[in-house]
């Protein structure tokens, strides 16, 4: 089944693939394996930012790698990120990015961007549930802003 909707000069085509949602995420430990599976297909020597789109029951209804950068940074355009959340019909989102250097500790820039994304999400009524930083070389190493109680 295919739906087409013309919005000004933008055609949006949504195809029903028949694929079931990835699953419900209630904890960080449920989110990390999904995030790692997505990062497996991305170049490991670059920083990437992905977004998991959630419905009102925290089911993952989609995901997208929105930004890729260099070895130690990536540009994040809030308009692009939240436009995608709106197009996916997300009621909340989980942000994740990788640290290719192998240390999941958030930088000052990570903290600033997370705080700004939370504020923007609240304005749009699309809350940021968590921001998870993973590393490429350790399957158990990750940092969750929610677990660290830094989601203010």
N, CA, C and O atoms as a GROMACS GRO file, in nm:
protein
  608
    1UNK      N    1   0.084  -0.117   0.000
    1UNK     CA    2   0.000   0.000   0.000
    1UNK      C    3   0.089   0.124   0.000
    1UNK      O    4   0.192   0.126   0.068
    2UNK      N    5   0.051   0.226  -0.075
    2UNK     CA    6   0.131   0.347  -0.086
    2UNK      C    7   0.041   0.468  -0.068
    2UNK      O    8  -0.068   0.475  -0.126
    3UNK      N    9   0.086   0.563   0.013
    3UNK     CA   10   0.014   0.687   0.037
    3UNK      C   11   0.098   0.802  -0.014
    3UNK      O   12   0.218   0.806   0.010
    4UNK      N   13   0.036   0.895  -0.083
    4UNK     CA   14   0.107   1.013  -0.130
    4UNK      C   15   0.033   1.136  -0.082
    4UNK      O   16  -0.089   1.144  -0.092
    5UNK      N   17   0.109   1.232  -0.031
    5UNK     CA   18   0.053   1.358   0.018
    5UNK      C   19   0.140   1.471  -0.031
    5UNK      O   20   0.260   1.470  -0.005
    6UNK      N   21   0.084   1.568  -0.101
    6UNK     CA   22   0.163   1.680  -0.149
    6UNK      C   23   0.154   1.793  -0.046
    6UNK      O   24   0.045   1.840  -0.013
    7UNK      N   25   0.269   1.836   0.003
    7UNK     CA   26   0.279   1.945   0.099
    7UNK      C   27   0.358   2.057   0.035
    7UNK      O   28   0.481   2.048   0.024
    8UNK      N   29   0.291   2.161  -0.008
    8UNK     CA   30   0.354   2.271  -0.081
    8UNK      C   31   0.436   2.212  -0.196
    8UNK      O   32   0.378   2.156  -0.289
    9UNK      N   33   0.568   2.224  -0.192
    9UNK     CA   34   0.652   2.170  -0.299
    9UNK      C   35   0.720   2.039  -0.260
    9UNK      O   36   0.814   1.996  -0.326
   10UNK      N   37   0.673   1.977  -0.154
   10UNK     CA   38   0.735   1.857  -0.103
   10UNK      C   39   0.639   1.740  -0.118
   10UNK      O   40   0.529   1.744  -0.064
   11UNK      N   41   0.679   1.637  -0.190
   11UNK     CA   42   0.600   1.515  -0.199
   11UNK      C   43   0.651   1.417  -0.096
   11UNK      O   44   0.770   1.388  -0.091
   12UNK      N   45   0.561   1.367  -0.013
   12UNK     CA   46   0.596   1.269   0.087
   12UNK      C   47   0.528   1.138   0.048
   12UNK      O   48   0.406   1.132   0.035
   13UNK      N   49   0.608   1.035   0.029
   13UNK     CA   50   0.554   0.904  -0.006
   13UNK      C   51   0.589   0.809   0.108
   13UNK      O   52   0.706   0.792   0.142
   14UNK      N   53   0.487   0.749   0.164
   14UNK     CA   54   0.505   0.654   0.273
   14UNK      C   55   0.459   0.518   0.222
   14UNK      O   56   0.345   0.502   0.180
   15UNK      N   57   0.548   0.422   0.227
   15UNK     CA   58   0.515   0.287   0.183
   15UNK      C   59   0.500   0.198   0.305
   15UNK      O   60   0.584   0.199   0.395
   16UNK      N   61   0.394   0.120   0.305
   16UNK     CA   62   0.373   0.024   0.412
   16UNK      C   63   0.452  -0.102   0.375
   16UNK      O   64   0.414  -0.175   0.284
   17UNK      N   65   0.561  -0.126   0.446
   17UNK     CA   66   0.647  -0.239   0.414
   17UNK      C   67   0.597  -0.369   0.475
   17UNK      O   68   0.645  -0.477   0.440
   18UNK      N   69   0.501  -0.358   0.565
   18UNK     CA   70   0.453  -0.477   0.633
   18UNK      C   71   0.545  -0.522   0.745
   18UNK      O   72   0.518  -0.622   0.812
   19UNK      N   73   0.655  -0.449   0.767
   19UNK     CA   74   0.749  -0.485   0.872
   19UNK      C   75   0.692  -0.439   1.006
   19UNK      O   76   0.644  -0.326   1.018
   20UNK      N   77   0.700  -0.524   1.104
   20UNK     CA   78   0.650  -0.490   1.237
   20UNK      C   79   0.750  -0.397   1.306
   20UNK      O   80   0.868  -0.398   1.273
   21UNK      N   81   0.702  -0.318   1.403
   21UNK     CA   82   0.795  -0.233   1.478
   21UNK      C   83   0.908  -0.315   1.540
   21UNK      O   84   0.892  -0.434   1.568
   22UNK      N   85   1.022  -0.249   1.561
   22UNK     CA   86   1.142  -0.316   1.614
   22UNK      C   87   1.115  -0.371   1.753
   22UNK      O   88   1.164  -0.479   1.787
   23UNK      N   89   1.040  -0.300   1.832
   23UNK     CA   90   1.010  -0.346   1.967
   23UNK      C   91   0.994  -0.229   2.061
   23UNK      O   92   1.022  -0.114   2.027
   24UNK      N   93   0.950  -0.262   2.179
   24UNK     CA   94   0.928  -0.160   2.282
   24UNK      C   95   1.055  -0.140   2.363
   24UNK      O   96   1.125  -0.236   2.396
   25UNK      N   97   1.083  -0.015   2.394
   25UNK     CA   98   1.201   0.018   2.474
   25UNK      C   99   1.154   0.079   2.606
   25UNK      O  100   1.094   0.186   2.609
   26UNK      N  101   1.181   0.007   2.714
   26UNK     CA  102   1.146   0.057   2.847
   26UNK      C  103   1.270   0.091   2.929
   26UNK      O  104   1.262   0.165   3.027
   27UNK      N  105   1.384   0.035   2.890
   27UNK     CA  106   1.508   0.059   2.964
   27UNK      C  107   1.622   0.085   2.866
   27UNK      O  108   1.611   0.057   2.746
   28UNK      N  109   1.730   0.139   2.918
   28UNK     CA  110   1.848   0.163   2.837
   28UNK      C  111   1.904   0.030   2.786
   28UNK      O  112   1.951   0.022   2.672
   29UNK      N  113   1.899  -0.072   2.868
   29UNK     CA  114   1.952  -0.203   2.828
   29UNK      C  115   1.875  -0.262   2.711
   29UNK      O  116   1.930  -0.346   2.638
   30UNK      N  117   1.752  -0.222   2.690
   30UNK     CA  118   1.676  -0.265   2.573
   30UNK      C  119   1.712  -0.181   2.451
   30UNK      O  120   1.705  -0.230   2.338
   31UNK      N  121   1.749  -0.056   2.473
   31UNK     CA  122   1.782   0.033   2.361
   31UNK      C  123   1.920   0.006   2.303
   31UNK      O  124   1.939   0.013   2.181
   32UNK      N  125   2.016  -0.025   2.388
   32UNK     CA  126   2.156  -0.037   2.344
   32UNK      C  127   2.175  -0.145   2.235
   32UNK      O  128   2.243  -0.116   2.137
   33UNK      N  129   2.119  -0.265   2.246
   33UNK     CA  130   2.138  -0.363   2.139
   33UNK      C  131   2.080  -0.317   2.004
   33UNK      O  132   2.137  -0.346   1.899
   34UNK      N  133   1.969  -0.247   2.007
   34UNK     CA  134   1.910  -0.193   1.884
   34UNK      C  135   2.003  -0.089   1.824
   34UNK      O  136   2.027  -0.089   1.703
   35UNK      N  137   2.054  -0.002   1.908
   35UNK     CA  138   2.145   0.104   1.862
   35UNK      C  139   2.274   0.042   1.805
   35UNK      O  140   2.321   0.084   1.700
   36UNK      N  141   2.329  -0.055   1.875
   36UNK     CA  142   2.452  -0.120   1.827
   36UNK      C  143   2.430  -0.187   1.691
   36UNK      O  144   2.519  -0.184   1.606
   37UNK      N  145   2.313  -0.247   1.671
   37UNK     CA  146   2.284  -0.312   1.543
   37UNK      C  147   2.281  -0.209   1.430
   37UNK      O  148   2.324  -0.239   1.318
   38UNK      N  149   2.231  -0.091   1.458
   38UNK     CA  150   2.227   0.016   1.356
   38UNK      C  151   2.369   0.064   1.326
   38UNK      O  152   2.405   0.083   1.210
   39UNK      N  153   2.449   0.083   1.430
   39UNK     CA  154   2.586   0.133   1.412
   39UNK      C  155   2.676   0.032   1.341
   39UNK      O  156   2.777   0.070   1.281
   40UNK      N  157   2.642  -0.096   1.348
   40UNK     CA  158   2.722  -0.200   1.282
   40UNK      C  159   2.737  -0.174   1.133
   40UNK      O  160   2.839  -0.210   1.073
   41UNK      N  161   2.636  -0.112   1.072
   41UNK     CA  162   2.638  -0.086   0.928
   41UNK      C  163   2.699   0.048   0.891
   41UNK      O  164   2.701   0.085   0.774
   42UNK      N  165   2.750   0.123   0.989
   42UNK     CA  166   2.807   0.256   0.964
   42UNK      C  167   2.959   0.250   0.976
   42UNK      O  168   3.012   0.168   1.052
   43UNK      N  169   3.030   0.336   0.903
   43UNK     CA  170   3.177   0.337   0.914
   43UNK      C  171   3.222   0.363   1.059
   43UNK      O  172   3.180   0.462   1.119
   44UNK      N  173   3.306   0.276   1.115
   44UNK     CA  174   3.342   0.288   1.256
   44UNK      C  175   3.440   0.400   1.288
   44UNK      O  176   3.460   0.433   1.405
   45UNK      N  177   3.504   0.458   1.186
   45UNK     CA  178   3.603   0.562   1.213
   45UNK      C  179   3.545   0.702   1.210
   45UNK      O  180   3.619   0.800   1.219
   46UNK      N  181   3.414   0.713   1.198
   46UNK     CA  182   3.347   0.843   1.197
   46UNK      C  183   3.245   0.849   1.309
   46UNK      O  184   3.192   0.747   1.352
   47UNK      N  185   3.217   0.971   1.354
   47UNK     CA  186   3.110   0.991   1.450
   47UNK      C  187   2.979   1.004   1.374
   47UNK      O  188   2.971   1.077   1.275
   48UNK      N  189   2.876   0.934   1.421
   48UNK     CA  190   2.743   0.937   1.359
   48UNK      C  191   2.639   0.964   1.467
   48UNK      O  192   2.656   0.924   1.582
   49UNK      N  193   2.533   1.033   1.430
   49UNK     CA  194   2.421   1.054   1.520
   49UNK      C  195   2.298   0.990   1.458
   49UNK      O  196   2.262   1.020   1.344
   50UNK      N  197   2.234   0.902   1.534
   50UNK     CA  198   2.112   0.838   1.489
   50UNK      C  199   1.998   0.877   1.582
   50UNK      O  200   2.020   0.920   1.695
   51UNK      N  201   1.877   0.861   1.531
   51UNK     CA  202   1.758   0.887   1.610
   51UNK      C  203   1.666   0.766   1.601
   51UNK      O  204   1.641   0.715   1.492
   52UNK      N  205   1.617   0.722   1.716
   52UNK     CA  206   1.512   0.620   1.720
   52UNK      C  207   1.381   0.694   1.738
   52UNK      O  208   1.368   0.776   1.830
   53UNK      N  209   1.284   0.666   1.652
   53UNK     CA  210   1.153   0.730   1.660
   53UNK      C  211   1.058   0.637   1.734
   53UNK      O  212   1.045   0.520   1.700
   54UNK      N  213   0.992   0.690   1.836
   54UNK     CA  214   0.906   0.610   1.923
   54UNK      C  215   0.761   0.654   1.912
   54UNK      O  216   0.732   0.772   1.888
   55UNK      N  217   0.670   0.558   1.931
   55UNK     CA  218   0.528   0.593   1.939
   55UNK      C  219   0.492   0.617   2.086
   55UNK      O  220   0.579   0.620   2.172
   56UNK      N  221   0.363   0.634   2.113
   56UNK     CA  222   0.322   0.668   2.250
   56UNK      C  223   0.335   0.551   2.348
   56UNK      O  224   0.314   0.570   2.468
   57UNK      N  225   0.370   0.431   2.300
   57UNK     CA  226   0.394   0.317   2.388
   57UNK      C  227   0.542   0.279   2.391
   57UNK      O  228   0.578   0.170   2.437
   58UNK      N  229   0.627   0.369   2.342
   58UNK     CA  230   0.773   0.349   2.336
   58UNK      C  231   0.814   0.235   2.243
   58UNK      O  232   0.920   0.176   2.260
   59UNK      N  233   0.729   0.205   2.144
   59UNK     CA  234   0.768   0.112   2.039
   59UNK      C  235   0.852   0.189   1.938
   59UNK      O  236   0.819   0.302   1.900
   60UNK      N  237   0.961   0.128   1.894
   60UNK     CA  238   1.044   0.190   1.791
   60UNK      C  239   0.973   0.172   1.658
   60UNK      O  240   0.954   0.060   1.610
   61UNK      N  241   0.933   0.284   1.599
   61UNK     CA  242   0.862   0.278   1.471
   61UNK      C  243   0.954   0.308   1.354
   61UNK      O  244   0.914   0.292   1.238
   62UNK      N  245   1.075   0.350   1.383
   62UNK     CA  246   1.172   0.378   1.277
   62UNK      C  247   1.299   0.434   1.335
   62UNK      O  248   1.306   0.466   1.454
   63UNK      N  249   1.400   0.444   1.251
   63UNK     CA  250   1.527   0.503   1.292
   63UNK      C  251   1.592   0.564   1.169
   63UNK      O  252   1.558   0.530   1.056
   64UNK      N  253   1.687   0.653   1.193
   64UNK     CA  254   1.758   0.715   1.083
   64UNK      C  255   1.892   0.767   1.132
   64UNK      O  256   1.902   0.825   1.240
   65UNK      N  257   1.995   0.745   1.052
   65UNK     CA  258   2.124   0.808   1.076
   65UNK      C  259   2.115   0.944   1.010
   65UNK      O  260   2.112   0.954   0.887
   66UNK      N  261   2.112   1.049   1.090
   66UNK     CA  262   2.090   1.183   1.036
   66UNK      C  263   2.219   1.260   1.008
   66UNK      O  264   2.224   1.341   0.916
   67UNK      N  265   2.323   1.234   1.088
   67UNK     CA  266   2.444   1.313   1.074
   67UNK      C  267   2.568   1.225   1.088
   67UNK      O  268   2.572   1.136   1.173
   68UNK      N  269   2.665   1.249   1.004
   68UNK     CA  270   2.794   1.183   1.013
   68UNK      C  271   2.902   1.290   1.006
   68UNK      O  272   2.888   1.390   0.935
   69UNK      N  273   3.008   1.270   1.081
   69UNK     CA  274   3.113   1.370   1.085
   69UNK      C  275   3.250   1.310   1.073
   69UNK      O  276   3.272   1.213   1.000
   70UNK      N  277   3.344   1.368   1.146
   70UNK     CA  278   3.482   1.322   1.145
   70UNK      C  279   3.506   1.222   1.257
   70UNK      O  280   3.414   1.154   1.302
   71UNK      N  281   3.629   1.215   1.300
   71UNK     CA  282   3.665   1.119   1.404
   71UNK      C  283   3.625   1.163   1.544
   71UNK      O  284   3.613   1.081   1.634
   72UNK      N  285   3.604   1.294   1.562
   72UNK     CA  286   3.572   1.339   1.697
   72UNK      C  287   3.458   1.438   1.707
   72UNK      O  288   3.438   1.499   1.812
   73UNK      N  289   3.382   1.456   1.598
   73UNK     CA  290   3.268   1.546   1.605
   73UNK      C  291   3.174   1.525   1.488
   73UNK      O  292   3.210   1.466   1.386
   74UNK      N  293   3.053   1.574   1.506
   74UNK     CA  294   2.952   1.572   1.401
   74UNK      C  295   2.861   1.692   1.422
   74UNK      O  296   2.830   1.727   1.536
   75UNK      N  297   2.819   1.754   1.315
   75UNK     CA  298   2.728   1.868   1.323
   75UNK      C  299   2.587   1.816   1.342
   75UNK      O  300   2.548   1.718   1.278
   76UNK      N  301   2.509   1.880   1.429
   76UNK     CA  302   2.370   1.842   1.453
   76UNK      C  303   2.282   1.960   1.416
   76UNK      O  304   2.292   2.067   1.477
   77UNK      N  305   2.195   1.941   1.319
   77UNK     CA  306   2.100   2.044   1.279
   77UNK      C  307   1.965   2.008   1.340
   77UNK      O  308   1.901   1.912   1.299
   78UNK      N  309   1.924   2.087   1.439
   78UNK     CA  310   1.800   2.058   1.512
   78UNK      C  311   1.678   2.057   1.420
   78UNK      O  312   1.587   1.977   1.439
   79UNK      N  313   1.677   2.146   1.321
   79UNK     CA  314   1.562   2.152   1.229
   79UNK      C  315   1.548   2.021   1.153
   79UNK      O  316   1.437   1.970   1.137
   80UNK      N  317   1.658   1.968   1.106
   80UNK     CA  318   1.654   1.841   1.031
   80UNK      C  319   1.611   1.728   1.124
   80UNK      O  320   1.529   1.644   1.086
   81UNK      N  321   1.667   1.725   1.244
   81UNK     CA  322   1.634   1.619   1.338
   81UNK      C  323   1.485   1.617   1.370
   81UNK      O  324   1.420   1.512   1.360
   82UNK      N  325   1.431   1.731   1.410
   82UNK     CA  326   1.291   1.732   1.450
   82UNK      C  327   1.195   1.728   1.332
   82UNK      O  328   1.081   1.684   1.347
   83UNK      N  329   1.238   1.774   1.214
   83UNK     CA  330   1.156   1.756   1.094
   83UNK      C  331   1.137   1.607   1.067
   83UNK      O  332   1.027   1.563   1.035
   84UNK      N  333   1.245   1.530   1.080
   84UNK     CA  334   1.234   1.385   1.062
   84UNK      C  335   1.145   1.321   1.168
   84UNK      O  336   1.067   1.231   1.137
   85UNK      N  337   1.156   1.367   1.291
   85UNK     CA  338   1.069   1.314   1.397
   85UNK      C  339   0.922   1.340   1.363
   85UNK      O  340   0.837   1.253   1.383
   86UNK      N  341   0.892   1.459   1.313
   86UNK     CA  342   0.756   1.491   1.274
   86UNK      C  343   0.710   1.407   1.156
   86UNK      O  344   0.597   1.358   1.155
   87UNK      N  345   0.796   1.390   1.056
   87UNK     CA  346   0.761   1.311   0.939
   87UNK      C  347   0.740   1.164   0.974
   87UNK      O  348   0.658   1.096   0.912
   88UNK      N  349   0.815   1.114   1.073
   88UNK     CA  350   0.799   0.976   1.117
   88UNK      C  351   0.680   0.961   1.212
   88UNK      O  352   0.644   0.849   1.248
   89UNK      N  353   0.619   1.072   1.252
   89UNK     CA  354   0.505   1.066   1.344
   89UNK      C  355   0.545   1.027   1.485
   89UNK      O  356   0.465   0.969   1.559
   90UNK      N  357   0.668   1.058   1.523
   90UNK     CA  358   0.718   1.019   1.655
   90UNK      C  359   0.651   1.101   1.765
   90UNK      O  360   0.626   1.220   1.749
   91UNK      N  361   0.622   1.035   1.876
   91UNK     CA  362   0.573   1.107   1.993
   91UNK      C  363   0.686   1.129   2.093
   91UNK      O  364   0.672   1.208   2.187
   92UNK      N  365   0.798   1.060   2.073
   92UNK     CA  366   0.920   1.083   2.150
   92UNK      C  367   1.037   1.023   2.071
   92UNK      O  368   1.017   0.948   1.975
   93UNK      N  369   1.158   1.058   2.113
   93UNK     CA  370   1.277   1.010   2.041
   93UNK      C  371   1.388   0.973   2.138
   93UNK      O  372   1.392   1.021   2.251
   94UNK      N  373   1.476   0.886   2.091
   94UNK     CA  374   1.601   0.856   2.160
   94UNK      C  375   1.712   0.893   2.064
   94UNK      O  376   1.714   0.850   1.949
   95UNK      N  377   1.806   0.973   2.113
   95UNK     CA  378   1.922   1.016   2.035
   95UNK      C  379   2.039   0.925   2.073
   95UNK      O  380   2.052   0.886   2.189
   96UNK      N  381   2.122   0.892   1.978
   96UNK     CA  382   2.243   0.818   2.008
   96UNK      C  383   2.353   0.858   1.913
   96UNK      O  384   2.328   0.886   1.795
   97UNK      N  385   2.474   0.862   1.964
   97UNK     CA  386   2.589   0.881   1.877
   97UNK      C  387   2.706   0.799   1.931
   97UNK      O  388   2.706   0.755   2.046
   98UNK      N  389   2.803   0.780   1.844
   98UNK     CA  390   2.917   0.698   1.882
   98UNK      C  391   3.040   0.786   1.906
   98UNK      O  392   3.052   0.896   1.852
   99UNK      N  393   3.130   0.733   1.986
   99UNK     CA  394   3.262   0.792   2.004
   99UNK      C  395   3.364   0.693   1.948
   99UNK      O  396   3.397   0.595   2.014
  100UNK      N  397   3.413   0.717   1.827
  100UNK     CA  398   3.509   0.623   1.766
  100UNK      C  399   3.637   0.602   1.848
  100UNK      O  400   3.702   0.498   1.833
  101UNK      N  401   3.673   0.698   1.932
  101UNK     CA  402   3.798   0.686   2.009
  101UNK      C  403   3.789   0.584   2.121
  101UNK      O  404   3.891   0.545   2.178
  102UNK      N  405   3.668   0.540   2.155
  102UNK     CA  406   3.655   0.434   2.254
  102UNK      C  407   3.621   0.476   2.395
  102UNK      O  408   3.619   0.392   2.484
  103UNK      N  409   3.595   0.604   2.419
  103UNK     CA  410   3.559   0.653   2.552
  103UNK      C  411   3.418   0.710   2.544
  103UNK      O  412   3.394   0.805   2.470
  104UNK      N  413   3.326   0.652   2.620
  104UNK     CA  414   3.185   0.696   2.612
  104UNK      C  415   3.154   0.817   2.699
  104UNK      O  416   3.038   0.861   2.704
  105UNK      N  417   3.252   0.872   2.767
  105UNK     CA  418   3.229   0.989   2.852
  105UNK      C  419   3.182   1.107   2.766
  105UNK      O  420   3.246   1.138   2.665
  106UNK      N  421   3.072   1.172   2.804
  106UNK     CA  422   3.023   1.284   2.723
  106UNK      C  423   3.114   1.407   2.732
  106UNK      O  424   3.168   1.438   2.838
  107UNK      N  425   3.131   1.474   2.620
  107UNK     CA  426   3.209   1.598   2.616
  107UNK      C  427   3.118   1.714   2.658
  107UNK      O  428   2.998   1.696   2.675
  108UNK      N  429   3.177   1.830   2.676
  108UNK     CA  430   3.098   1.950   2.706
  108UNK      C  431   3.000   1.976   2.593
  108UNK      O  432   2.886   2.015   2.617
  109UNK      N  433   3.043   1.956   2.468
  109UNK     CA  434   2.954   1.976   2.353
  109UNK      C  435   2.838   1.876   2.357
  109UNK      O  436   2.725   1.913   2.324
  110UNK      N  437   2.864   1.752   2.396
  110UNK     CA  438   2.757   1.651   2.408
  110UNK      C  439   2.654   1.696   2.511
  110UNK      O  440   2.533   1.684   2.488
  111UNK      N  441   2.701   1.746   2.624
  111UNK     CA  442   2.609   1.792   2.729
  111UNK      C  443   2.526   1.912   2.683
  111UNK      O  444   2.406   1.918   2.707
  112UNK      N  445   2.592   2.006   2.615
  112UNK     CA  446   2.522   2.125   2.567
  112UNK      C  447   2.416   2.088   2.464
  112UNK      O  448   2.302   2.134   2.470
  113UNK      N  449   2.453   2.003   2.368
  113UNK     CA  450   2.358   1.963   2.263
  113UNK      C  451   2.241   1.887   2.323
  113UNK      O  452   2.127   1.907   2.283
  114UNK      N  453   2.268   1.800   2.420
  114UNK     CA  454   2.160   1.723   2.484
  114UNK      C  455   2.062   1.816   2.553
  114UNK      O  456   1.941   1.801   2.536
  115UNK      N  457   2.112   1.911   2.629
  115UNK     CA  458   2.025   2.007   2.697
  115UNK      C  459   1.942   2.086   2.596
  115UNK      O  460   1.822   2.107   2.617
  116UNK      N  461   2.004   2.128   2.488
  116UNK     CA  462   1.933   2.205   2.384
  116UNK      C  463   1.830   2.119   2.313
  116UNK      O  464   1.720   2.167   2.283
  117UNK      N  465   1.862   1.993   2.285
  117UNK     CA  466   1.766   1.903   2.221
  117UNK      C  467   1.646   1.878   2.311
  117UNK      O  468   1.532   1.871   2.264
  118UNK      N  469   1.670   1.863   2.440
  118UNK     CA  470   1.560   1.842   2.536
  118UNK      C  471   1.466   1.961   2.534
  118UNK      O  472   1.345   1.944   2.528
  119UNK      N  473   1.521   2.083   2.538
  119UNK     CA  474   1.438   2.204   2.536
  119UNK      C  475   1.358   2.214   2.406
  119UNK      O  476   1.239   2.246   2.409
  120UNK      N  477   1.423   2.186   2.293
  120UNK     CA  478   1.355   2.192   2.164
  120UNK      C  479   1.245   2.087   2.158
  120UNK      O  480   1.134   2.115   2.113
  121UNK      N  481   1.276   1.966   2.202
  121UNK     CA  482   1.176   1.859   2.202
  121UNK      C  483   1.057   1.892   2.289
  121UNK      O  484   0.943   1.863   2.251
  122UNK      N  485   1.081   1.953   2.404
  122UNK     CA  486   0.970   1.992   2.492
  122UNK      C  487   0.881   2.097   2.425
  122UNK      O  488   0.759   2.092   2.439
  123UNK      N  489   0.942   2.192   2.354
  123UNK     CA  490   0.862   2.293   2.283
  123UNK      C  491   0.773   2.231   2.176
  123UNK      O  492   0.661   2.276   2.154
  124UNK      N  493   0.823   2.127   2.111
  124UNK     CA  494   0.749   2.061   2.003
  124UNK      C  495   0.663   1.945   2.053
  124UNK      O  496   0.596   1.879   1.974
  125UNK      N  497   0.666   1.919   2.182
  125UNK     CA  498   0.594   1.806   2.242
  125UNK      C  499   0.643   1.673   2.185
  125UNK      O  500   0.565   1.579   2.168
  126UNK      N  501   0.772   1.667   2.157
  126UNK     CA  502   0.839   1.543   2.117
  126UNK      C  503   0.957   1.526   2.213
  126UNK      O  504   1.070   1.563   2.179
  127UNK      N  505   0.931   1.471   2.331
  127UNK     CA  506   1.039   1.463   2.430
  127UNK      C  507   1.154   1.373   2.388
  127UNK      O  508   1.135   1.271   2.321
  128UNK      N  509   1.273   1.414   2.429
  128UNK     CA  510   1.392   1.331   2.412
  128UNK      C  511   1.398   1.240   2.534
  128UNK      O  512   1.421   1.286   2.646
  129UNK      N  513   1.378   1.110   2.512
  129UNK     CA  514   1.373   1.013   2.621
  129UNK      C  515   1.512   0.988   2.678
  129UNK      O  516   1.528   0.973   2.799
  130UNK      N  517   1.612   0.982   2.591
  130UNK     CA  518   1.749   0.957   2.635
  130UNK      C  519   1.845   0.997   2.524
  130UNK      O  520   1.807   1.008   2.408
  131UNK      N  521   1.968   1.018   2.562
  131UNK     CA  522   2.079   1.035   2.468
  131UNK      C  523   2.184   0.935   2.512
  131UNK      O  524   2.236   0.943   2.623
  132UNK      N  525   2.214   0.840   2.423
  132UNK     CA  526   2.304   0.731   2.456
  132UNK      C  527   2.429   0.741   2.370
  132UNK      O  528   2.421   0.750   2.247
  133UNK      N  529   2.544   0.740   2.436
  133UNK     CA  530   2.672   0.741   2.365
  133UNK      C  531   2.730   0.600   2.372
  133UNK      O  532   2.740   0.542   2.480
  134UNK      N  533   2.767   0.546   2.257
  134UNK     CA  534   2.829   0.414   2.255
  134UNK      C  535   2.971   0.426   2.201
  134UNK      O  536   3.008   0.526   2.141
  135UNK      N  537   3.048   0.321   2.223
  135UNK     CA  538   3.182   0.313   2.166
  135UNK      C  539   3.184   0.196   2.068
  135UNK      O  540   3.100   0.106   2.076
  136UNK      N  541   3.278   0.198   1.978
  136UNK     CA  542   3.287   0.093   1.876
  136UNK      C  543   3.363  -0.030   1.924
  136UNK      O  544   3.343  -0.139   1.870
  137UNK      N  545   3.449  -0.013   2.022
  137UNK     CA  546   3.540  -0.123   2.057
  137UNK      C  547   3.497  -0.200   2.181
  137UNK      O  548   3.564  -0.297   2.217
  138UNK      N  549   3.390  -0.162   2.246
  138UNK     CA  550   3.349  -0.232   2.367
  138UNK      C  551   3.197  -0.246   2.366
  138UNK      O  552   3.125  -0.146   2.371
  139UNK      N  553   3.150  -0.368   2.360
  139UNK     CA  554   3.005  -0.391   2.347
  139UNK      C  555   2.927  -0.361   2.474
  139UNK      O  556   2.805  -0.352   2.470
  140UNK      N  557   2.996  -0.346   2.585
  140UNK     CA  558   2.926  -0.317   2.710
  140UNK      C  559   2.941  -0.172   2.753
  140UNK      O  560   2.875  -0.127   2.846
  141UNK      N  561   3.028  -0.097   2.686
  141UNK     CA  562   3.053   0.041   2.725
  141UNK      C  563   2.954   0.135   2.656
  141UNK      O  564   2.946   0.139   2.534
  142UNK      N  565   2.879   0.208   2.735
  142UNK     CA  566   2.789   0.310   2.684
  142UNK      C  567   2.766   0.412   2.796
  142UNK      O  568   2.793   0.385   2.913
  143UNK      N  569   2.715   0.527   2.758
  143UNK     CA  570   2.679   0.629   2.855
  143UNK      C  571   2.536   0.672   2.826
  143UNK      O  572   2.504   0.709   2.712
  144UNK      N  573   2.452   0.668   2.925
  144UNK     CA  574   2.312   0.709   2.913
  144UNK      C  575   2.292   0.836   2.995
  144UNK      O  576   2.314   0.837   3.116
  145UNK      N  577   2.250   0.943   2.929
  145UNK     CA  578   2.220   1.067   3.000
  145UNK      C  579   2.106   1.045   3.099
  145UNK      O  580   2.104   1.105   3.207
  146UNK      N  581   2.011   0.959   3.064
  146UNK     CA  582   1.898   0.932   3.153
  146UNK      C  583   1.946   0.860   3.278
  146UNK      O  584   1.910   0.898   3.390
  147UNK      N  585   2.026   0.755   3.261
  147UNK     CA  586   2.080   0.682   3.376
  147UNK      C  587   2.163   0.771   3.466
  147UNK      O  588   2.163   0.755   3.588
  148UNK      N  589   2.236   0.865   3.405
  148UNK     CA  590   2.320   0.957   3.482
  148UNK      C  591   2.241   1.074   3.540
  148UNK      O  592   2.297   1.164   3.603
  149UNK      N  593   2.108   1.072   3.517
  149UNK     CA  594   2.018   1.178   3.567
  149UNK      C  595   2.057   1.316   3.515
  149UNK      O  596   2.053   1.415   3.587
  150UNK      N  597   2.095   1.319   3.385
  150UNK     CA  598   2.135   1.444   3.321
  150UNK      C  599   2.033   1.489   3.216
  150UNK      O  600   2.064   1.571   3.130
  151UNK      N  601   1.913   1.436   3.224
  151UNK     CA  602   1.808   1.472   3.127
  151UNK      C  603   1.722   1.582   3.186
  151UNK      O  604   1.606   1.559   3.222
  152UNK      N  605   1.777   1.702   3.196
  152UNK     CA  606   1.704   1.815   3.257
  152UNK      C  607   1.660   1.910   3.150
  152UNK      O  608   1.597   2.011   3.180
   0.00000   0.00000   0.00000
